[in-house]
Amino acid sequence: MSKLTFRDFEKLRPDPAAERKMKANLEGLQAVARDLHCAPAAPVISRVVLEGLVRVAEFLLILLVGLGFLAFYATPSPHAGWLHNSIGLPVIAAGAVLAIQCFGLYEISPFRNFAANLPRLVAALVCDYAVSIAAIFSLSLEAVYPRSFMLAWFAGGLVAIGAERMVLALAVDRLIRTGRLVRRAVLVGGGPAADQLLHELAEQPPIDLQILGIFDDRTDERSPTVVAGFPKLGSVDDLIEFARRTRIDLVIFTLPITAEQRLLQMLRKLWVLPIDVRLAAHMNKLHFRPHSYSYIGSVPLIDIVDKPIADWDLVLKYCFDKLVGGLLLVLLAPLMAAIALAVKIDSKGPALFKQKRYGFNNEIIEVYKFRSMFIDALDFGAAKLVTKGDPRVTRVGRFIRKTSLDELPQLFNVVFTGDLSLVGPRPHALHAKAAEREYDKVVDGYFARHRVRPGMTGWAQINGWRGETDTPEKIQGRVECDLYYIENWSLLLDVYILVATPFALLKTGNAY
């Protein structure tokens, strides 16, 4: 079963009334759901990133131990110095990491249980060093890497990795206890299927998963209020608001794969959220190849929807934003100072102002802008679109709005507050409208654009969907571009959009 995309849901547009219902407040949720919403939830640390960092750290640790022993034990080759002799060390260190990987020790569970997995760790390092000694012997490199050096390296590497794993076990245990490594999950669908799944999960070894409860649209005997000790928190519509007010990382459907229509009806509601969606496969009679599944312990799940820009992609985008954003802030500082001075001279009031907008997962953020309107005409909620010749806009304001220079202070959001990215869907004002209707009432699935962090510029802006959104077609085109960007993100796409943005700004037809 392949993962679903925006086009799949476009074929099954939800009723606009159902879309508006998803914005209902928490009053409809049960008291236990409100309690969970109020409870603090620490930001999660990606397991994939942590496991990758441990691999890198252990490679460097083994390499450094080898370099240290090489300086004392190795006999320099008559034709090369110490640096030449050390060339093979990264290969052996990488082999050690590969061996540890093959023994299944780069996962959260082995990180926590150091003592239980110590024999496998020793076996992995023995395999690597045995293969390395055999290769050294066959290549006649005993003079470069004598056996005394290899034995010392093995012993030193084992002590270093062992000590590191002991510290790692304590750190991971603390991260799990504080919720930083725990995936918060809910089930969709109650009844016997949910009961069986919850019992199977309870039989697994300690896992980094916290089940919060169950959501189900059914209200009859097939969906009791408590299943295997977990409460029913509300309907699927309630889940939308619940997920926007507290952290949820994973939604697991307990429906049979044969219930296709019901499954799609629920999915087209949930796909606006930045979460992973999985289908429990424990009761399905259809069987797929092993690589088609992901697992919680030994419980199989079918991947339906993945959270966009996650794990290493998120780290890469974060570093790109901070490095490039910081550089742009330094380079553009003189221009920004000149604009601020011009704004102050042109009209009374501060050069900057903050405006509330929708950010990631519908959170309210405040973005910085250069003031382009008279101080007594500022529209903080963008309740009225700026039109051509709008008397509220100052002389300097007209120029900086047409050229989008009024957006430059949002580099502060990118570099310092982190609630904006350089590239992403543009954050819209809270009461922005198209044809006198708020955006989410014009475009079905509008909030799906909030599954990633908003940006200063985006795919929509360089494709002509910039400026006034006075018609439904304009906001529809912008949202479709935003969703295309989310589904096709890459670092190269971000670079392309940044490079193309100055040329797109030359087209000022819709910007007032």
Summary of the structure (lengths in Angstrom):
residues: 512
radius of gyration: 28.0
end to end distance: 47.0
largest distance: 84.8
contacts: 1573
relative contact order: 0.09
helix: 53%
strand: 13%
